[in-house]
Amino acid sequence: MYFSTAALAALATLGVRAGKIPRQNIPRTEMGPPADTVCQTSDGSPVRDDCQAALDALDCAVAPGWCVQTLGSGSFCTEIQRSGSCVIEICGPFQAHNNRSNIDAALSNLYNDCTDGGGLVGGYTNFKNGGSAQAYHS
């Protein structure tokens, strides 16, 4: 099941935030566990501690611990949390979803593999079934 723009707008008026769609309406496209990490750390990358704070504060509980990619055009990436200099997004097909533990694992891989000597981190981790989680400078 997919939602039209009008349906998503109606959900928003009911207080359903972007990335928070009731569990029964989630399509069966699950991104799965992390696969590979691509580092893109540069002087313009976010501070690792800001990204860790964003991950610690992550609350995209569609059902306990589920995040949904809600952007149906453009980048196909949905911001799921930000803190300081860091924005965390999940990217993939419209309404693809993943659970919090897979997102935690993906971003932990990113933070462990892609932090430079100055405490900056950047890049993305792909998921086995498609889609990715990424951290970039806000």
N, CA, C and O atoms as CSV, one atom per row, in Angstrom:
chain,resi,resn,atom,element,x,y,z
A,1,MET,N,N,0.847,-1.166,0.000
A,1,MET,CA,C,0.000,0.000,0.000
A,1,MET,C,C,0.896,1.234,0.000
A,1,MET,O,O,1.861,1.304,0.762
A,2,TYR,N,N,0.582,2.194,-0.845
A,2,TYR,CA,C,1.321,3.445,-0.897
A,2,TYR,C,C,0.361,4.595,-0.643
A,2,TYR,O,O,-0.835,4.485,-0.911
A,3,PHE,N,N,0.888,5.698,-0.126
A,3,PHE,CA,C,0.074,6.852,0.186
A,3,PHE,C,C,0.270,7.926,-0.860
A,3,PHE,O,O,1.394,8.172,-1.299
A,4,SER,N,N,-0.811,8.567,-1.262
A,4,SER,CA,C,-0.717,9.720,-2.141
A,4,SER,C,C,-0.236,10.910,-1.321
A,4,SER,O,O,-0.233,10.864,-0.091
A,5,THR,N,N,0.164,11.966,-2.000
A,5,THR,CA,C,0.579,13.187,-1.316
A,5,THR,C,C,-0.554,13.709,-0.443
A,5,THR,O,O,-0.312,14.185,0.667
A,6,ALA,N,N,-1.776,13.626,-0.929
A,6,ALA,CA,C,-2.933,14.089,-0.161
A,6,ALA,C,C,-3.110,13.251,1.106
A,6,ALA,O,O,-3.429,13.785,2.169
A,7,ALA,N,N,-2.906,11.946,0.992
A,7,ALA,CA,C,-3.045,11.073,2.168
A,7,ALA,C,C,-1.967,11.383,3.190
A,7,ALA,O,O,-2.244,11.419,4.389
A,8,LEU,N,N,-0.732,11.610,2.731
A,8,LEU,CA,C,0.342,11.957,3.657
A,8,LEU,C,C,0.062,13.298,4.321
A,8,LEU,O,O,0.353,13.474,5.504
A,9,ALA,N,N,-0.497,14.246,3.574
A,9,ALA,CA,C,-0.853,15.542,4.153
A,9,ALA,C,C,-1.932,15.357,5.217
A,9,ALA,O,O,-1.897,16.008,6.261
A,10,ALA,N,N,-2.886,14.472,4.952
A,10,ALA,CA,C,-3.938,14.200,5.935
A,10,ALA,C,C,-3.351,13.596,7.197
A,10,ALA,O,O,-3.749,13.957,8.304
A,11,LEU,N,N,-2.401,12.671,7.036
A,11,LEU,CA,C,-1.725,12.092,8.200
A,11,LEU,C,C,-1.018,13.179,8.992
A,11,LEU,O,O,-1.030,13.166,10.223
A,12,ALA,N,N,-0.402,14.122,8.283
A,12,ALA,CA,C,0.324,15.196,8.962
A,12,ALA,C,C,-0.629,16.038,9.797
A,12,ALA,O,O,-0.272,16.478,10.890
A,13,THR,N,N,-1.836,16.264,9.295
A,13,THR,CA,C,-2.799,17.063,10.068
A,13,THR,C,C,-3.265,16.317,11.308
A,13,THR,O,O,-3.758,16.927,12.257
A,14,LEU,N,N,-3.111,15.000,11.303
A,14,LEU,CA,C,-3.473,14.199,12.469
A,14,LEU,C,C,-2.317,14.084,13.454
A,14,LEU,O,O,-2.429,13.401,14.471
A,15,GLY,N,N,-1.208,14.751,13.152
A,15,GLY,CA,C,-0.062,14.729,14.052
A,15,GLY,C,C,0.917,13.618,13.749
A,15,GLY,O,O,1.796,13.340,14.565
A,16,VAL,N,N,0.795,12.971,12.593
A,16,VAL,CA,C,1.741,11.927,12.213
A,16,VAL,C,C,2.908,12.608,11.533
A,16,VAL,O,O,2.772,13.113,10.419
A,17,ARG,N,N,4.065,12.628,12.198
A,17,ARG,CA,C,5.259,13.300,11.702
A,17,ARG,C,C,5.849,12.542,10.525
A,17,ARG,O,O,5.623,11.341,10.379
A,18,ALA,N,N,6.611,13.246,9.679
A,18,ALA,CA,C,7.341,12.594,8.599
A,18,ALA,C,C,8.185,11.492,9.201
A,18,ALA,O,O,8.869,11.709,10.202
A,19,GLY,N,N,8.145,10.325,8.611
A,19,GLY,CA,C,8.891,9.199,9.137
A,19,GLY,C,C,8.105,8.407,10.160
A,19,GLY,O,O,8.601,7.394,10.652
A,20,LYS,N,N,6.878,8.837,10.504
A,20,LYS,CA,C,6.072,8.134,11.500
A,20,LYS,C,C,4.709,7.782,10.904
A,20,LYS,O,O,3.743,8.519,11.100
A,21,ILE,N,N,4.625,6.700,10.202
A,21,ILE,CA,C,3.389,6.225,9.607
A,21,ILE,C,C,2.934,5.015,10.406
A,21,ILE,O,O,3.764,4.166,10.734
A,22,PRO,N,N,1.662,4.899,10.732
A,22,PRO,CA,C,1.210,3.764,11.528
A,22,PRO,C,C,1.677,2.430,10.954
A,22,PRO,O,O,1.648,2.230,9.740
A,23,ARG,N,N,2.105,1.525,11.819
A,23,ARG,CA,C,2.714,0.249,11.430
A,23,ARG,C,C,1.882,-0.533,10.427
A,23,ARG,O,O,2.441,-1.107,9.492
A,24,GLN,N,N,0.581,-0.575,10.588
A,24,GLN,CA,C,-0.235,-1.379,9.696
A,24,GLN,C,C,-0.176,-0.885,8.253
A,24,GLN,O,O,-0.549,-1.626,7.343
A,25,ASN,N,N,0.273,0.327,8.022
A,25,ASN,CA,C,0.332,0.886,6.675
A,25,ASN,C,C,1.716,0.799,6.036
A,25,ASN,O,O,1.921,1.336,4.948
A,26,ILE,N,N,2.662,0.139,6.685
A,26,ILE,CA,C,4.009,0.041,6.132
A,26,ILE,C,C,4.041,-1.039,5.056
A,26,ILE,O,O,3.635,-2.173,5.312
A,27,PRO,N,N,4.518,-0.707,3.854
A,27,PRO,CA,C,4.626,-1.729,2.817
A,27,PRO,C,C,5.703,-2.746,3.200
A,27,PRO,O,O,6.433,-2.539,4.169
A,28,ARG,N,N,5.800,-3.792,2.478
A,28,ARG,CA,C,6.700,-4.898,2.816
A,28,ARG,C,C,8.136,-4.700,2.319
A,28,ARG,O,O,8.874,-5.682,2.242
A,29,THR,N,N,8.560,-3.505,1.987
A,29,THR,CA,C,9.922,-3.260,1.512
A,29,THR,C,C,10.822,-2.949,2.698
A,29,THR,O,O,10.957,-1.790,3.091
A,30,GLU,N,N,11.435,-3.973,3.266
A,30,GLU,CA,C,12.356,-3.761,4.378
A,30,GLU,C,C,13.779,-3.720,3.835
A,30,GLU,O,O,14.171,-4.577,3.043
A,31,MET,N,N,14.558,-2.716,4.266
A,31,MET,CA,C,15.910,-2.521,3.759
A,31,MET,C,C,16.885,-3.585,4.240
A,31,MET,O,O,17.848,-3.893,3.537
A,32,GLY,N,N,16.662,-4.151,5.417
A,32,GLY,CA,C,17.517,-5.221,5.916
A,32,GLY,C,C,18.772,-4.723,6.613
A,32,GLY,O,O,18.945,-3.523,6.822
A,33,PRO,N,N,19.656,-5.669,6.974
A,33,PRO,CA,C,20.870,-5.319,7.717
A,33,PRO,C,C,21.878,-4.567,6.847
A,33,PRO,O,O,21.758,-4.554,5.622
A,34,PRO,N,N,22.884,-3.934,7.491
A,34,PRO,CA,C,23.893,-3.207,6.725
A,34,PRO,C,C,24.724,-4.131,5.849
A,34,PRO,O,O,24.976,-5.283,6.203
A,35,ALA,N,N,25.142,-3.621,4.717
A,35,ALA,CA,C,25.972,-4.392,3.786
A,35,ALA,C,C,27.371,-3.784,3.708
A,35,ALA,O,O,28.316,-4.347,4.261
A,36,ASP,N,N,27.518,-2.654,3.036
A,36,ASP,CA,C,28.842,-2.047,2.870
A,36,ASP,C,C,28.783,-0.570,3.222
A,36,ASP,O,O,27.737,0.071,3.113
A,37,THR,N,N,29.934,-0.039,3.648
A,37,THR,CA,C,30.046,1.356,4.067
A,37,THR,C,C,30.933,2.110,3.093
A,37,THR,O,O,31.986,1.615,2.693
A,38,VAL,N,N,30.510,3.301,2.713
A,38,VAL,CA,C,31.283,4.173,1.833
A,38,VAL,C,C,31.642,5.430,2.611
A,38,VAL,O,O,30.758,6.193,3.003
A,39,CYS,N,N,32.937,5.651,2.838
A,39,CYS,CA,C,33.394,6.830,3.582
A,39,CYS,C,C,33.505,8.023,2.647
A,39,CYS,O,O,34.023,7.908,1.536
A,40,GLN,N,N,33.013,9.172,3.104
A,40,GLN,CA,C,33.112,10.424,2.353
A,40,GLN,C,C,33.460,11.551,3.312
A,40,GLN,O,O,32.874,12.632,3.253
A,41,THR,N,N,34.417,11.292,4.197
A,41,THR,CA,C,34.786,12.263,5.220
A,41,THR,C,C,35.710,13.323,4.626
A,41,THR,O,O,36.673,13.010,3.926
A,42,SER,N,N,35.394,14.585,4.920
A,42,SER,CA,C,36.202,15.711,4.443
A,42,SER,C,C,36.156,16.814,5.494
A,42,SER,O,O,35.555,16.643,6.554
A,43,ASP,N,N,36.790,17.945,5.198
A,43,ASP,CA,C,36.759,19.089,6.113
A,43,ASP,C,C,35.337,19.614,6.316
A,43,ASP,O,O,35.065,20.281,7.314
A,44,GLY,N,N,34.434,19.325,5.388
A,44,GLY,CA,C,33.056,19.782,5.490
A,44,GLY,C,C,32.125,18.776,6.149
A,44,GLY,O,O,30.914,18.993,6.181
A,45,SER,N,N,32.661,17.684,6.673
A,45,SER,CA,C,31.838,16.648,7.301
A,45,SER,C,C,31.400,17.052,8.704
A,45,SER,O,O,32.011,17.926,9.320
A,46,PRO,N,N,30.343,16.418,9.211
A,46,PRO,CA,C,29.882,16.727,10.562
A,46,PRO,C,C,30.819,16.167,11.633
A,46,PRO,O,O,31.640,15.289,11.367
A,47,VAL,N,N,30.677,16.690,12.837
A,47,VAL,CA,C,31.452,16.219,13.984
A,47,VAL,C,C,30.881,14.872,14.432
A,47,VAL,O,O,29.668,14.727,14.583
A,48,ARG,N,N,31.750,13.898,14.640
A,48,ARG,CA,C,31.322,12.546,15.012
A,48,ARG,C,C,30.449,12.562,16.263
A,48,ARG,O,O,29.435,11.866,16.306
A,49,ASP,N,N,30.816,13.334,17.275
A,49,ASP,CA,C,30.034,13.375,18.512
A,49,ASP,C,C,28.615,13.901,18.268
A,49,ASP,O,O,27.675,13.464,18.931
A,50,ASP,N,N,28.453,14.838,17.319
A,50,ASP,CA,C,27.116,15.312,16.967
A,50,ASP,C,C,26.299,14.186,16.330
A,50,ASP,O,O,25.107,14.039,16.599
A,51,CYS,N,N,26.959,13.396,15.483
A,51,CYS,CA,C,26.263,12.277,14.838
A,51,CYS,C,C,25.887,11.212,15.867
A,51,CYS,O,O,24.810,10.621,15.782
A,52,GLN,N,N,26.760,10.970,16.827
A,52,GLN,CA,C,26.437,10.003,17.869
A,52,GLN,C,C,25.259,10.506,18.699
A,52,GLN,O,O,24.381,9.724,19.064
A,53,ALA,N,N,25.233,11.809,19.001
A,53,ALA,CA,C,24.105,12.383,19.752
A,53,ALA,C,C,22.810,12.262,18.951
A,53,ALA,O,O,21.753,11.990,19.521
A,54,ALA,N,N,22.884,12.461,17.634
A,54,ALA,CA,C,21.701,12.307,16.783
A,54,ALA,C,C,21.211,10.861,16.827
A,54,ALA,O,O,20.010,10.614,16.942
A,55,LEU,N,N,22.123,9.923,16.738
A,55,LEU,CA,C,21.740,8.519,16.782
A,55,LEU,C,C,21.145,8.159,18.142
A,55,LEU,O,O,20.151,7.436,18.212
A,56,ASP,N,N,21.743,8.657,19.213
A,56,ASP,CA,C,21.233,8.379,20.556
A,56,ASP,C,C,19.819,8.925,20.742
A,56,ASP,O,O,19.024,8.344,21.481
A,57,ALA,N,N,19.500,10.042,20.073
A,57,ALA,CA,C,18.188,10.684,20.210
A,57,ALA,C,C,17.165,10.180,19.192
A,57,ALA,O,O,16.010,10.605,19.207
A,58,LEU,N,N,17.588,9.275,18.308
A,58,LEU,CA,C,16.729,8.816,17.221
A,58,LEU,C,C,15.407,8.269,17.747
A,58,LEU,O,O,15.380,7.382,18.600
A,59,ASP,N,N,14.312,8.815,17.222
A,59,ASP,CA,C,12.972,8.386,17.614
A,59,ASP,C,C,12.100,8.371,16.369
A,59,ASP,O,O,11.394,9.336,16.078
A,60,CYS,N,N,12.158,7.279,15.651
A,60,CYS,CA,C,11.309,7.174,14.460
A,60,CYS,C,C,10.403,5.971,14.626
A,60,CYS,O,O,10.303,5.120,13.743
A,61,ALA,N,N,9.752,5.916,15.764
A,61,ALA,CA,C,8.947,4.749,16.127
A,61,ALA,C,C,7.613,4.721,15.403
A,61,ALA,O,O,6.605,5.216,15.909
A,62,VAL,N,N,7.619,4.141,14.220
A,62,VAL,CA,C,6.375,3.895,13.500
A,62,VAL,C,C,5.621,2.833,14.284
A,62,VAL,O,O,4.458,3.007,14.648
A,63,ALA,N,N,6.294,1.763,14.526
A,63,ALA,CA,C,5.950,0.774,15.535
A,63,ALA,C,C,7.237,0.764,16.333
A,63,ALA,O,O,8.200,1.398,15.900
A,64,PRO,N,N,7.319,0.102,17.444
A,64,PRO,CA,C,8.557,0.228,18.209
A,64,PRO,C,C,9.800,-0.008,17.344
A,64,PRO,O,O,10.082,-1.127,16.913
A,65,GLY,N,N,10.533,1.090,17.105
A,65,GLY,CA,C,11.816,0.993,16.430
A,65,GLY,C,C,11.841,0.965,14.918
A,65,GLY,O,O,12.858,0.558,14.355
A,66,TRP,N,N,10.793,1.370,14.223
A,66,TRP,CA,C,10.778,1.355,12.753
A,66,TRP,C,C,10.855,2.770,12.183
A,66,TRP,O,O,10.178,3.677,12.667
A,67,CYS,N,N,11.688,2.955,11.147
A,67,CYS,CA,C,11.815,4.234,10.435
A,67,CYS,C,C,11.388,4.024,8.986
A,67,CYS,O,O,11.636,2.964,8.412
A,68,VAL,N,N,10.745,5.033,8.394
A,68,VAL,CA,C,10.219,4.935,7.031
A,68,VAL,C,C,10.768,6.070,6.183
A,68,VAL,O,O,10.846,7.211,6.637
A,69,GLN,N,N,11.149,5.754,4.950
A,69,GLN,CA,C,11.579,6.752,3.968
A,69,GLN,C,C,10.303,7.286,3.330
A,69,GLN,O,O,9.626,6.566,2.596
A,70,THR,N,N,9.970,8.553,3.607
A,70,THR,CA,C,8.675,9.107,3.199
A,70,THR,C,C,8.732,10.081,2.026
A,70,THR,O,O,7.703,10.650,1.662
A,71,LEU,N,N,9.900,10.289,1.424
A,71,LEU,CA,C,10.000,11.237,0.308
A,71,LEU,C,C,9.818,10.492,-1.014
A,71,LEU,O,O,10.621,9.626,-1.360
A,72,GLY,N,N,8.762,10.832,-1.748
A,72,GLY,CA,C,8.427,10.121,-2.975
A,72,GLY,C,C,9.028,10.686,-4.238
A,72,GLY,O,O,8.689,10.226,-5.329
A,73,SER,N,N,9.919,11.679,-4.136
A,73,SER,CA,C,10.571,12.243,-5.320
A,73,SER,C,C,11.883,12.880,-4.893
A,73,SER,O,O,12.240,12.866,-3.715
A,74,GLY,N,N,12.586,13.433,-5.851
A,74,GLY,CA,C,13.848,14.118,-5.542
A,74,GLY,C,C,14.916,13.154,-5.066
A,74,GLY,O,O,15.259,12.205,-5.771
A,75,SER,N,N,15.447,13.392,-3.873
A,75,SER,CA,C,16.572,12.598,-3.364
A,75,SER,C,C,16.156,11.226,-2.841
A,75,SER,O,O,17.010,10.355,-2.672
A,76,PHE,N,N,14.873,11.013,-2.584
A,76,PHE,CA,C,14.370,9.775,-1.976
A,76,PHE,C,C,15.080,9.496,-0.656
A,76,PHE,O,O,15.383,8.348,-0.332
A,77,CYS,N,N,15.340,10.562,0.105
A,77,CYS,CA,C,15.969,10.468,1.421
A,77,CYS,C,C,15.105,11.226,2.431
A,77,CYS,O,O,14.613,12.317,2.140
A,78,THR,N,N,14.926,10.646,3.609
A,78,THR,CA,C,14.140,11.258,4.669
A,78,THR,C,C,15.025,11.506,5.875
A,78,THR,O,O,15.668,10.589,6.385
A,79,GLU,N,N,15.055,12.754,6.329
A,79,GLU,CA,C,15.788,13.066,7.557
A,79,GLU,C,C,15.085,12.396,8.720
A,79,GLU,O,O,13.879,12.565,8.905
A,80,ILE,N,N,15.844,11.628,9.513
A,80,ILE,CA,C,15.232,10.967,10.662
A,80,ILE,C,C,15.733,11.541,11.985
A,80,ILE,O,O,15.131,11.299,13.031
A,81,GLN,N,N,16.836,12.303,11.947
A,81,GLN,CA,C,17.305,12.962,13.174
A,81,GLN,C,C,18.417,13.942,12.825
A,81,GLN,O,O,19.110,13.775,11.821
A,82,ARG,N,N,18.581,14.960,13.653
A,82,ARG,CA,C,19.715,15.887,13.530
A,82,ARG,C,C,20.146,16.324,14.904
A,82,ARG,O,O,19.352,16.366,15.844
A,83,SER,N,N,21.426,16.651,15.006
A,83,SER,CA,C,21.983,17.185,16.253
A,83,SER,C,C,23.242,17.958,15.894
A,83,SER,O,O,24.132,17.430,15.228
A,84,GLY,N,N,23.315,19.211,16.336
A,84,GLY,CA,C,24.498,20.025,16.045
A,84,GLY,C,C,24.771,20.078,14.555
A,84,GLY,O,O,23.924,20.517,13.777
A,85,SER,N,N,25.960,19.628,14.156
A,85,SER,CA,C,26.372,19.691,12.752
A,85,SER,C,C,25.926,18.485,11.930
A,85,SER,O,O,26.210,18.432,10.734
A,86,CYS,N,N,25.243,17.524,12.526
A,86,CYS,CA,C,24.958,16.249,11.856
A,86,CYS,C,C,23.482,16.042,11.541
A,86,CYS,O,O,22.605,16.313,12.361
A,87,VAL,N,N,23.236,15.552,10.328
A,87,VAL,CA,C,21.906,15.112,9.904
A,87,VAL,C,C,22.016,13.632,9.550
A,87,VAL,O,O,22.937,13.221,8.845
A,88,ILE,N,N,21.069,12.836,10.045
A,88,ILE,CA,C,20.995,11.422,9.685
A,88,ILE,C,C,19.763,11.233,8.808
A,88,ILE,O,O,18.671,11.690,9.147
A,89,GLU,N,N,19.950,10.555,7.677
A,89,GLU,CA,C,18.855,10.268,6.757
A,89,GLU,C,C,18.837,8.787,6.433
A,89,GLU,O,O,19.861,8.108,6.501
A,90,ILE,N,N,17.648,8.292,6.078
A,90,ILE,CA,C,17.569,7.003,5.404
A,90,ILE,C,C,17.095,7.286,3.992
A,90,ILE,O,O,16.256,8.159,3.767
A,91,CYS,N,N,17.635,6.545,3.050
A,91,CYS,CA,C,17.349,6.750,1.635
A,91,CYS,C,C,16.921,5.425,1.015
A,91,CYS,O,O,17.372,4.358,1.432
A,92,GLY,N,N,16.059,5.502,0.030
A,92,GLY,CA,C,15.609,4.306,-0.665
A,92,GLY,C,C,14.276,4.555,-1.325
A,92,GLY,O,O,13.824,5.697,-1.417
A,93,PRO,N,N,13.641,3.485,-1.788
A,93,PRO,CA,C,12.337,3.639,-2.433
A,93,PRO,C,C,11.318,4.262,-1.487
A,93,PRO,O,O,11.416,4.111,-0.269
A,94,PHE,N,N,10.355,4.953,-2.047
A,94,PHE,CA,C,9.281,5.567,-1.275
A,94,PHE,C,C,8.642,4.529,-0.361
A,94,PHE,O,O,8.240,3.458,-0.815
A,95,GLN,N,N,8.550,4.847,0.913
A,95,GLN,CA,C,7.971,4.050,1.976
A,95,GLN,C,C,8.750,2.783,2.319
A,95,GLN,O,O,8.232,1.919,3.027
A,96,ALA,N,N,9.988,2.654,1.828
A,96,ALA,CA,C,10.840,1.566,2.309
A,96,ALA,C,C,11.115,1.847,3.781
A,96,ALA,O,O,11.104,3.003,4.202
A,97,HIS,N,N,11.357,0.820,4.554
A,97,HIS,CA,C,11.516,1.001,5.992
A,97,HIS,C,C,12.631,0.112,6.523
A,97,HIS,O,O,13.053,-0.845,5.874
A,98,ASN,N,N,13.089,0.448,7.702
A,98,ASN,CA,C,14.084,-0.374,8.374
A,98,ASN,C,C,13.897,-0.238,9.869
A,98,ASN,O,O,13.311,0.732,10.350
A,99,ASN,N,N,14.401,-1.219,10.601
A,99,ASN,CA,C,14.246,-1.168,12.052
A,99,ASN,C,C,15.431,-0.452,12.688
A,99,ASN,O,O,16.497,-0.314,12.088
A,100,ARG,N,N,15.218,-0.013,13.891
A,100,ARG,CA,C,16.217,0.776,14.613
A,100,ARG,C,C,17.535,0.029,14.770
A,100,ARG,O,O,18.597,0.642,14.663
A,101,SER,N,N,17.496,-1.275,15.020
A,101,SER,CA,C,18.750,-2.011,15.230
A,101,SER,C,C,19.593,-2.058,13.960
A,101,SER,O,O,20.819,-1.986,14.040
A,102,ASN,N,N,18.963,-2.178,12.785
A,102,ASN,CA,C,19.720,-2.148,11.530
A,102,ASN,C,C,20.299,-0.761,11.270
A,102,ASN,O,O,21.423,-0.638,10.784
A,103,ILE,N,N,19.536,0.281,11.592
A,103,ILE,CA,C,20.038,1.647,11.415
A,103,ILE,C,C,21.191,1.913,12.381
A,103,ILE,O,O,22.195,2.512,11.996
A,104,ASP,N,N,21.053,1.472,13.636
A,104,ASP,CA,C,22.144,1.601,14.608
A,104,ASP,C,C,23.407,0.920,14.095
A,104,ASP,O,O,24.494,1.495,14.151
A,105,ALA,N,N,23.262,-0.307,13.596
A,105,ALA,CA,C,24.419,-1.064,13.109
A,105,ALA,C,C,25.065,-0.373,11.913
A,105,ALA,O,O,26.290,-0.299,11.822
A,106,ALA,N,N,24.236,0.136,10.993
A,106,ALA,CA,C,24.757,0.820,9.805
A,106,ALA,C,C,25.552,2.056,10.193
A,106,ALA,O,O,26.654,2.278,9.691
A,107,LEU,N,N,24.988,2.865,11.092
A,107,LEU,CA,C,25.664,4.100,11.482
A,107,LEU,C,C,26.872,3.820,12.378
A,107,LEU,O,O,27.850,4.567,12.344
A,108,SER,N,N,26.815,2.770,13.166
A,108,SER,CA,C,28.001,2.381,13.944
A,108,SER,C,C,29.145,2.008,13.008
A,108,SER,O,O,30.295,2.376,13.248
A,109,ASN,N,N,28.826,1.269,11.930
A,109,ASN,CA,C,29.848,0.944,10.929
A,109,ASN,C,C,30.443,2.224,10.355
A,109,ASN,O,O,31.660,2.350,10.218
A,110,LEU,N,N,29.581,3.159,10.027
A,110,LEU,CA,C,30.031,4.432,9.462
A,110,LEU,C,C,30.935,5.168,10.447
A,110,LEU,O,O,32.014,5.631,10.077
A,111,TYR,N,N,30.496,5.277,11.695
A,111,TYR,CA,C,31.269,6.010,12.694
A,111,TYR,C,C,32.598,5.337,12.974
A,111,TYR,O,O,33.603,6.020,13.169
A,112,ASN,N,N,32.624,4.007,13.000
A,112,ASN,CA,C,33.868,3.286,13.276
A,112,ASN,C,C,34.834,3.306,12.100
A,112,ASN,O,O,36.045,3.395,12.298
A,113,ASP,N,N,34.312,3.223,10.877
A,113,ASP,CA,C,35.165,3.106,9.692
A,113,ASP,C,C,35.550,4.443,9.068
A,113,ASP,O,O,36.560,4.523,8.369
A,114,CYS,N,N,34.770,5.490,9.304
A,114,CYS,CA,C,34.937,6.714,8.522
A,114,CYS,C,C,35.301,7.959,9.330
A,114,CYS,O,O,35.287,9.063,8.786
A,115,THR,N,N,35.626,7.810,10.609
A,115,THR,CA,C,36.014,8.976,11.404
A,115,THR,C,C,37.466,9.315,11.102
A,115,THR,O,O,38.341,8.450,11.150
A,116,ASP,N,N,37.712,10.589,10.788
A,116,ASP,CA,C,39.099,11.004,10.529
A,116,ASP,C,C,39.787,11.363,11.846
A,116,ASP,O,O,39.159,11.316,12.904
A,117,GLY,N,N,41.037,11.710,11.789
A,117,GLY,CA,C,41.813,12.043,12.987
A,117,GLY,C,C,41.320,13.282,13.714
A,117,GLY,O,O,41.653,13.479,14.882
A,118,GLY,N,N,40.536,14.119,13.050
A,118,GLY,CA,C,40.040,15.348,13.663
A,118,GLY,C,C,38.650,15.230,14.262
A,118,GLY,O,O,38.083,16.237,14.687
A,119,GLY,N,N,38.087,14.034,14.307
A,119,GLY,CA,C,36.773,13.841,14.904
A,119,GLY,C,C,35.604,14.100,13.974
A,119,GLY,O,O,34.471,14.247,14.434
A,120,LEU,N,N,35.859,14.160,12.664
A,120,LEU,CA,C,34.781,14.338,11.688
A,120,LEU,C,C,34.422,12.987,11.076
A,120,LEU,O,O,35.249,12.077,11.026
A,121,VAL,N,N,33.183,12.871,10.611
A,121,VAL,CA,C,32.732,11.624,9.992
A,121,VAL,C,C,31.768,11.954,8.859
A,121,VAL,O,O,31.029,12.935,8.936
A,122,GLY,N,N,31.773,11.147,7.819
A,122,GLY,CA,C,30.836,11.350,6.725
A,122,GLY,C,C,30.791,10.150,5.813
A,122,GLY,O,O,31.772,9.418,5.684
A,123,GLY,N,N,29.652,9.947,5.180
A,123,GLY,CA,C,29.494,8.848,4.240
A,123,GLY,C,C,28.136,8.203,4.407
A,123,GLY,O,O,27.201,8.799,4.942
A,124,TYR,N,N,28.051,6.961,3.934
A,124,TYR,CA,C,26.785,6.235,4.028
A,124,TYR,C,C,27.054,4.740,4.104
A,124,TYR,O,O,28.118,4.257,3.718
A,125,THR,N,N,26.068,4.030,4.609
A,125,THR,CA,C,26.109,2.569,4.661
A,125,THR,C,C,24.900,2.040,3.909
A,125,THR,O,O,23.763,2.410,4.199
A,126,ASN,N,N,25.157,1.175,2.946
A,126,ASN,CA,C,24.075,0.538,2.192
A,126,ASN,C,C,23.491,-0.613,2.997
A,126,ASN,O,O,24.179,-1.233,3.808
A,127,PHE,N,N,22.217,-0.889,2.763
A,127,PHE,CA,C,21.553,-2.030,3.377
A,127,PHE,C,C,21.457,-3.165,2.364
A,127,PHE,O,O,21.435,-2.919,1.158
A,128,LYS,N,N,21.398,-4.402,2.843
A,128,LYS,CA,C,21.380,-5.581,1.968
A,128,LYS,C,C,20.238,-5.584,0.968
A,128,LYS,O,O,20.424,-6.012,-0.171
A,129,ASN,N,N,19.065,-5.119,1.363
A,129,ASN,CA,C,17.898,-5.169,0.479
A,129,ASN,C,C,17.638,-3.848,-0.235
A,129,ASN,O,O,16.544,-3.624,-0.753
A,130,GLY,N,N,18.649,-2.968,-0.264
A,130,GLY,CA,C,18.499,-1.674,-0.913
A,130,GLY,C,C,18.326,-0.567,0.101
A,130,GLY,O,O,17.967,-0.812,1.252
A,131,GLY,N,N,18.582,0.637,-0.327
A,131,GLY,CA,C,18.499,1.783,0.557
A,131,GLY,C,C,19.792,1.974,1.330
A,131,GLY,O,O,20.706,1.153,1.249
A,132,SER,N,N,19.860,3.067,2.080
A,132,SER,CA,C,21.070,3.381,2.833
A,132,SER,C,C,20.741,4.302,3.999
A,132,SER,O,O,19.658,4.884,4.063
A,133,ALA,N,N,21.691,4.424,4.917
A,133,ALA,CA,C,21.642,5.413,5.982
A,133,ALA,C,C,22.863,6.292,5.790
A,133,ALA,O,O,23.947,5.784,5.503
A,134,GLN,N,N,22.714,7.592,5.942
A,134,GLN,CA,C,23.838,8.492,5.722
A,134,GLN,C,C,23.905,9.573,6.780
A,134,GLN,O,O,22.904,9.939,7.396
A,135,ALA,N,N,25.115,10.072,6.970
A,135,ALA,CA,C,25.349,11.196,7.893
A,135,ALA,C,C,26.037,12.285,7.086
A,135,ALA,O,O,27.003,12.017,6.371
A,136,TYR,N,N,25.540,13.518,7.202
A,136,TYR,CA,C,26.173,14.628,6.503
A,136,TYR,C,C,26.013,15.895,7.326
A,136,TYR,O,O,25.257,15.934,8.297
A,137,HIS,N,N,26.736,16.923,6.924
A,137,HIS,CA,C,26.744,18.202,7.635
A,137,HIS,C,C,25.446,18.946,7.400
A,137,HIS,O,O,24.975,19.060,6.269
A,138,SER,N,N,24.867,19.458,8.496
A,138,SER,CA,C,23.589,20.179,8.387
A,138,SER,C,C,23.802,21.586,7.868
A,138,SER,O,O,22.841,22.339,7.712
